Amino acid sequence: MNILMVHNYYRSASPSGENRSFEDEVALLRRYGHSVQTYTQRSDDAKAASLAAKSSLALRTVWSREDRKALGMLLDSVKPDLVHIQNTFPLISTSILSACEEHGIPVVQSLRNFRLLCVNGQLFRDGQICEKCLKLRVPWWGVVHGSYRNSHTLSAVVATSSILHRRRSSMIDRYVVASRFAMKTFETAGFPMGKFRLKPNFLLDDPGAGDQRFPRALFAGRLTREKGVDLLLEAWRRIPPDKDLKLVFAGDGELRAAVEKAAHLDDRISLLGQIERQELFSQMKQASFLVCPFRSYETFGNVAVEALACGLPVLAPDRGALPEVVASKQEGILFEPDSVSDLARKLMEMTRFATPASTRAARRSYELRFTPLIAYERTMEIYEQLVEGRKADG
């Protein structure tokens, strides 16, 4: 196949799994011999723009004439079988759908967050789940609360962009989501389920399982409230000091100071900061289990899949998509969301759960569900049904 992949990179200052997913999708298709062209923009360019240029970014988020024209020219040149949109926010916008429609090119769009339903994309506000806009065609509560970057103006821009996208959804032939939870959420919001297809994420390169374990609980991710860092620190204080277990944080974010303070007071806690992916895999291969104390919904949970690939069982909340990743009692344990006491109990339980048997079960789960080959076959199934269906209709 000849495929054109579209993606707006998020800012490099905020490492995003969506950026990696885009690059992995491109690499996977090329690995299997497909021609893949890309059309990308980078949010870093907008941050570096002059003040005068930044004033036009709001309009570009809603409708970008530049990208519509540029993509149209690329479609003339590449003549792809289909266009797969990974992310258009904030610079590309839905304007490119007009170019695809004019050229008669089928469109697939991956939905890796909830931005079409919530201006901050997380269904999370003021430290807790917020679904006030979930069933609204106009996410006006997000504007009222300034849910995007604590700005009413920016929230209004994002809301306008989302409204326009939903009005032009007839131009999108397939939506791809990584979890049943995400699919159900979009269904609740009124999206047409006939267009939705399920395709879990994958790891492009297998890190392999570790064979040397130490009594460590590993947290990997942004050090923020939505990731439950404060919840984890509070639960950790209930772990007996004589318990042979350490807590390791890999990541950075607004709660870094809180983690540093906790580490200063408790030598069982250590902070690695932001580390490279290979170093993260190394940490996963040495830990006893991964802890995901997340307060917000996950549309999938890439870090949990990375852990399973390394043979690392997972402690996760019984919320969002994570119960689909930690799908059996052999792969990990689920705790009651937002519960400090239950998280503390399950941390203790994981010290007994983490055994060679659980390592093998975690690794087996990855091999059966999240390999590149499995993802590729599912991708081709979605693509081929769409392209052949278009040909039949034509």
C-alpha positions as CSV (number, residue, x, y, z in Angstrom):
1,M,0.0,0.0,0.0
2,N,0.9,3.6,-0.4
3,I,0.0,5.5,2.8
4,L,0.2,9.1,3.8
5,M,0.6,9.6,7.6
6,V,-0.2,12.9,9.2
7,H,1.0,14.0,12.7
8,N,1.4,17.2,14.7
9,Y,4.3,16.6,17.2
10,Y,3.7,17.8,20.7
11,R,6.3,19.9,22.4
12,S,9.6,18.2,23.1
13,A,9.5,19.7,26.6
14,S,6.5,17.4,27.3
15,P,7.5,13.9,26.2
16,S,4.5,12.3,24.6
17,G,3.7,8.6,23.9
18,E,1.6,9.8,21.0
19,N,4.7,11.0,19.2
20,R,6.4,7.7,19.7
21,S,3.2,5.8,18.5
22,F,3.2,7.8,15.3
23,E,6.9,7.0,14.6
24,D,6.3,3.4,15.5
25,E,3.3,3.1,13.1
26,V,5.4,4.6,10.3
27,A,8.3,2.3,11.0
28,L,6.1,-0.8,11.3
29,L,4.5,-0.2,7.9
30,R,7.8,0.4,6.2
31,R,9.3,-2.7,7.9
32,Y,6.6,-4.8,6.0
33,G,7.3,-3.1,2.7
34,H,4.7,-0.4,2.4
35,S,5.4,3.0,1.0
36,V,4.8,5.6,3.8
37,Q,5.0,9.3,3.3
38,T,4.6,11.7,6.2
39,Y,3.1,15.2,6.6
40,T,4.1,16.7,10.0
41,Q,4.2,19.9,12.0
42,R,5.9,20.5,15.3
43,S,4.5,22.5,18.2
44,D,8.1,23.5,19.1
45,D,8.1,25.7,16.0
46,A,5.1,27.6,17.3
47,K,6.8,28.1,20.7
48,A,9.8,29.6,19.0
49,A,7.7,31.9,16.7
50,S,7.7,35.6,17.0
51,L,4.9,37.4,19.0
52,A,3.3,38.5,15.8
53,A,3.3,35.0,14.4
54,K,1.9,33.5,17.7
55,S,-1.1,35.8,17.3
56,S,-2.2,33.8,14.3
57,L,-1.9,30.4,15.9
58,A,-5.4,30.5,17.4
59,L,-6.8,30.8,13.8
60,R,-4.5,28.0,12.6
61,T,-5.7,25.7,15.4
62,V,-9.3,26.1,14.1
63,W,-8.5,26.3,10.4
64,S,-5.2,26.2,8.7
65,R,-5.2,27.3,5.0
66,E,-1.5,26.6,4.8
67,D,-1.8,23.0,5.7
68,R,-4.9,22.4,3.6
69,K,-3.0,23.7,0.5
70,A,0.2,21.9,1.4
71,L,-1.5,18.6,1.9
72,G,-3.5,19.0,-1.3
73,M,-0.2,19.4,-3.2
74,L,1.3,16.4,-1.4
75,L,-1.8,14.3,-2.3
76,D,-1.3,15.2,-6.0
77,S,2.3,14.1,-5.8
78,V,2.0,11.0,-3.6
79,K,-1.4,9.7,-4.7
80,P,-1.8,7.5,-1.6
81,D,-4.3,4.7,-1.1
82,L,-5.4,6.3,2.1
83,V,-4.5,9.0,4.6
84,H,-4.0,8.1,8.3
85,I,-4.2,11.0,10.7
86,Q,-2.5,10.5,14.0
87,N,-2.9,14.0,15.4
88,T,-3.8,17.4,14.0
89,F,-3.6,19.5,17.3
90,P,-2.7,22.3,17.5
91,L,-1.3,23.4,14.1
92,I,-2.7,21.3,11.3
93,S,-6.4,21.4,12.1
94,T,-9.3,19.7,10.3
95,S,-8.8,21.8,7.2
96,I,-6.8,18.9,5.7
97,L,-10.1,16.8,5.6
98,S,-11.3,19.1,2.8
99,A,-8.2,18.3,0.7
100,C,-8.7,14.6,1.3
101,E,-12.3,14.8,0.3
102,E,-11.5,16.7,-2.9
103,H,-9.0,14.0,-3.9
104,G,-11.4,11.2,-3.0
105,I,-8.9,9.7,-0.6
106,P,-10.2,7.6,2.3
107,V,-9.3,8.8,5.8
108,V,-8.4,6.9,9.0
109,Q,-7.9,8.8,12.2
110,S,-6.4,7.5,15.4
111,L,-8.0,8.8,18.7
112,R,-5.3,8.6,21.3
113,N,-6.8,11.1,23.7
114,F,-10.2,12.6,24.5
115,R,-9.6,16.1,23.1
116,L,-12.7,15.9,20.9
117,L,-14.7,15.5,24.1
118,C,-12.7,17.6,26.5
119,V,-10.6,20.7,25.9
120,N,-7.6,19.3,27.9
121,G,-8.0,15.9,26.3
122,Q,-8.0,14.0,29.7
123,L,-11.5,14.2,31.1
124,F,-9.7,15.4,34.3
125,R,-9.9,18.7,36.1
126,D,-9.0,20.0,39.6
127,G,-7.4,16.7,40.6
128,Q,-10.3,14.4,39.7
129,I,-12.3,12.9,36.8
130,C,-14.6,15.4,35.0
131,E,-17.2,14.2,32.5
132,K,-19.3,17.4,32.4
133,C,-18.7,17.9,28.7
134,L,-18.8,14.2,27.7
135,K,-22.4,14.2,26.3
136,L,-22.3,17.9,25.1
137,R,-21.8,18.8,21.4
138,V,-20.2,22.0,22.6
139,P,-17.7,21.5,25.5
140,W,-18.6,24.8,27.0
141,W,-17.9,23.7,30.6
142,G,-14.2,23.4,29.6
143,V,-14.3,27.0,28.5
144,V,-16.0,28.2,31.7
145,H,-13.4,26.4,33.8
146,G,-10.5,27.3,31.6
147,S,-9.6,23.6,31.5
148,Y,-6.9,24.0,28.8
149,R,-3.8,25.5,30.4
150,N,-6.0,27.4,32.9
151,S,-7.0,29.9,30.1
152,H,-10.5,30.7,29.1
153,T,-9.3,32.1,25.8
154,L,-7.2,29.1,24.8
155,S,-9.9,26.8,26.0
156,A,-12.4,28.5,23.7
157,V,-10.0,28.1,20.8
158,V,-9.6,24.3,21.5
159,A,-13.4,23.9,21.9
160,T,-14.0,25.6,18.6
161,S,-11.6,23.3,16.9
162,S,-13.3,20.3,18.4
163,I,-16.7,21.4,17.4
164,L,-15.6,21.9,13.8
165,H,-14.0,18.4,13.8
166,R,-17.2,16.8,14.9
167,R,-19.2,18.7,12.3
168,R,-16.8,17.4,9.6
169,S,-16.7,13.8,11.0
170,S,-18.5,12.5,7.9
171,M,-15.2,13.1,6.0
172,I,-13.5,10.5,8.2
173,D,-14.1,6.9,7.2
174,R,-12.6,5.1,10.2
175,Y,-11.7,6.0,13.7
176,V,-9.1,3.8,15.4
177,V,-8.9,3.5,19.2
178,A,-6.6,1.4,21.4
179,S,-9.0,0.1,24.0
180,R,-12.6,-0.9,24.5
181,F,-12.8,1.7,27.2
182,A,-12.0,4.5,24.7
183,M,-14.5,3.1,22.3
184,K,-17.2,3.0,24.9
185,T,-16.4,6.6,26.0
186,F,-16.7,7.9,22.4
187,E,-20.0,5.9,22.0
188,T,-21.3,7.6,25.2
189,A,-20.4,11.0,23.6
190,G,-22.5,10.1,20.5
191,F,-19.9,9.1,18.0
192,P,-21.0,6.6,15.3
193,M,-19.7,3.2,16.4
194,G,-19.9,1.9,12.9
195,K,-16.8,3.9,12.0
196,F,-14.8,2.7,15.0
197,R,-12.2,-0.1,15.0
198,L,-10.2,-1.5,17.9
199,K,-6.4,-1.8,17.6
200,P,-4.3,-2.0,20.8
201,N,-0.9,-0.3,20.8
202,F,2.3,-2.3,20.4
203,L,6.1,-2.1,21.0
204,L,8.0,-1.8,17.8
205,D,11.2,-3.3,19.3
206,D,11.1,-6.0,21.9
207,P,13.2,-5.1,25.0
208,G,13.2,-8.7,26.2
209,A,12.5,-9.9,29.8
210,G,14.9,-9.4,32.7
211,D,16.2,-12.2,34.8
212,Q,17.5,-10.3,37.9
213,R,15.0,-8.8,40.2
214,F,15.4,-6.5,43.2
215,P,12.7,-5.5,45.8
216,R,11.7,-2.3,44.0
217,A,8.4,-0.7,43.0
218,L,8.9,1.4,39.9
219,F,6.9,4.4,38.8
220,A,7.5,5.6,35.3
221,G,5.8,8.7,33.9
222,R,5.1,12.4,34.4
223,L,5.3,13.5,38.0
224,T,1.8,15.0,38.1
225,R,-1.4,14.8,40.0
226,E,-3.3,13.1,37.2
227,K,-0.6,10.4,37.2
228,G,-1.3,9.9,40.9
229,V,2.1,10.8,42.2
230,D,0.6,12.4,45.3
231,L,-1.6,9.4,45.9
232,L,1.4,7.0,45.7
233,L,3.5,9.1,48.1
234,E,0.6,9.1,50.6
235,A,0.1,5.3,50.3
236,W,3.9,4.7,50.6
237,R,3.9,6.4,54.0
238,R,1.7,3.4,55.2
239,I,4.3,0.8,54.2
240,P,6.2,-0.4,57.3
241,P,9.8,1.1,57.4
242,D,11.2,-2.4,58.0
243,K,9.6,-3.8,54.8
244,D,12.3,-4.8,52.3
245,L,11.0,-2.7,49.4
246,K,12.2,0.5,47.7
247,L,10.2,3.0,45.6
248,V,11.9,4.3,42.4
249,F,10.5,7.3,40.4
250,A,11.5,7.7,36.7
251,G,10.2,10.9,35.2
252,D,9.8,14.6,35.7
253,G,7.0,17.1,36.2
254,E,5.3,19.6,38.5
255,L,5.4,17.3,41.5
256,R,9.2,16.7,41.3
257,A,9.8,18.8,44.4
258,A,7.3,16.7,46.4
259,V,9.1,13.5,45.3
260,E,12.5,15.1,46.2
261,K,11.3,16.1,49.6
262,A,9.9,12.6,50.2
263,A,13.2,11.0,49.1
264,H,15.1,13.3,51.5
265,L,12.9,12.1,54.4
266,D,12.8,8.5,53.4
267,D,15.9,6.7,52.0
268,R,13.8,4.0,50.6
269,I,12.6,6.5,47.9
270,S,14.8,7.5,44.9
271,L,14.3,9.8,41.9
272,L,16.0,9.1,38.6
273,G,14.4,12.0,36.8
274,Q,13.7,11.9,33.0
275,I,15.7,8.9,31.6
276,E,16.1,7.5,28.1
277,R,13.9,4.7,27.0
278,Q,16.6,2.0,27.1
279,E,17.5,3.0,30.6
280,L,13.8,2.7,31.5
281,F,13.7,-0.8,30.1
282,S,16.8,-1.6,32.2
283,Q,15.0,-0.3,35.3
284,M,11.9,-2.4,34.4
285,K,14.0,-5.5,34.1
286,Q,15.4,-5.1,37.6
287,A,12.3,-4.0,39.5
288,S,9.7,-6.3,41.2
289,F,6.7,-4.6,39.8
290,L,5.5,-1.4,38.1
291,V,3.0,0.8,40.0
292,C,0.6,3.0,38.0
293,P,-1.3,5.0,40.6
294,F,-3.1,7.1,37.9
295,R,-6.0,9.3,38.8
296,S,-7.0,10.1,35.3
297,Y,-8.4,7.9,32.6
298,E,-5.9,6.1,30.3
299,T,-7.0,5.5,26.7
300,F,-4.5,2.6,26.7
301,G,-1.5,2.5,29.0
302,N,1.8,2.2,27.0
303,V,3.9,2.0,30.1
304,A,2.1,-1.0,31.3
305,V,2.7,-2.8,28.0
306,E,6.4,-1.9,28.2
307,A,6.5,-3.4,31.7
308,L,4.8,-6.7,30.5
309,A,7.3,-7.0,27.7
310,C,10.1,-6.8,30.3
311,G,8.4,-9.5,32.3
312,L,7.3,-6.9,35.0
313,P,3.9,-7.4,36.6
314,V,1.7,-4.3,37.1
315,L,-0.2,-2.7,39.9
316,A,-2.9,-0.4,38.3
317,P,-6.2,1.2,39.1
318,D,-9.4,-0.5,38.2
319,R,-10.3,2.3,35.9
320,G,-10.0,3.4,32.2
321,A,-8.2,1.1,29.8
322,L,-5.6,-0.3,32.2
323,P,-7.8,-3.3,33.3
324,E,-7.7,-4.3,29.6
325,V,-3.9,-4.4,29.7
326,V,-3.7,-6.0,33.1
327,A,-6.4,-8.4,32.1
328,S,-5.7,-11.4,34.4
329,K,-4.6,-12.1,37.9
330,Q,-1.4,-13.5,36.6
331,E,-0.2,-10.2,35.0
332,G,-0.8,-7.9,38.0
333,I,-3.2,-6.6,40.5
334,L,-5.9,-3.8,40.3
335,F,-6.6,-1.4,43.2
336,E,-9.6,0.8,44.0
337,P,-9.1,4.1,42.1
338,D,-8.2,7.1,44.3
339,S,-8.0,4.9,47.4
340,V,-4.9,5.5,49.5
341,S,-5.6,2.6,51.8
342,D,-6.3,0.1,49.1
343,L,-3.2,1.2,47.1
344,A,-1.1,0.7,50.3
345,R,-2.6,-2.8,50.8
346,K,-2.0,-3.7,47.2
347,L,1.6,-2.4,47.3
348,M,2.2,-4.9,50.1
349,E,0.4,-7.6,48.2
350,M,2.5,-7.0,45.2
351,T,5.7,-7.8,47.2
352,R,4.3,-11.4,47.5
353,F,2.8,-11.5,44.0
354,A,6.1,-10.6,42.2
355,T,7.6,-14.0,41.6
356,P,9.3,-15.8,38.6
357,A,5.8,-17.2,37.7
358,S,4.4,-13.7,37.5
359,T,7.4,-12.6,35.4
360,R,6.7,-15.4,32.9
361,A,2.9,-14.6,32.9
362,A,3.6,-10.9,32.2
363,R,6.0,-11.7,29.4
364,R,3.6,-14.2,27.9
365,S,0.8,-11.6,27.9
366,Y,3.0,-9.3,25.8
367,E,3.8,-12.0,23.3
368,L,0.1,-12.9,22.9
369,R,-1.3,-9.4,22.5
370,F,1.1,-6.6,21.9
371,T,3.8,-7.6,19.3
372,P,4.5,-5.8,16.1
373,L,3.1,-8.6,14.0
374,I,-0.2,-8.7,15.8
375,A,-0.5,-4.9,15.4
376,Y,0.5,-5.0,11.7
377,E,-2.1,-7.7,10.9
378,R,-4.8,-5.6,12.6
379,T,-3.7,-2.5,10.8
380,M,-3.9,-4.2,7.4
381,E,-7.3,-5.6,8.2
382,I,-8.6,-2.1,8.8
383,Y,-6.8,-0.5,5.8
384,E,-7.8,-3.3,3.3
385,Q,-11.4,-3.3,4.3
386,L,-11.6,0.4,3.9
387,V,-9.8,0.6,0.5
388,E,-11.6,-2.4,-1.0
389,G,-14.9,-1.0,0.3
390,R,-14.2,2.3,-1.4
391,K,-13.4,0.5,-4.7
392,A,-16.6,-1.5,-4.5
393,D,-18.6,1.7,-3.9
394,G,-16.8,3.5,-6.7
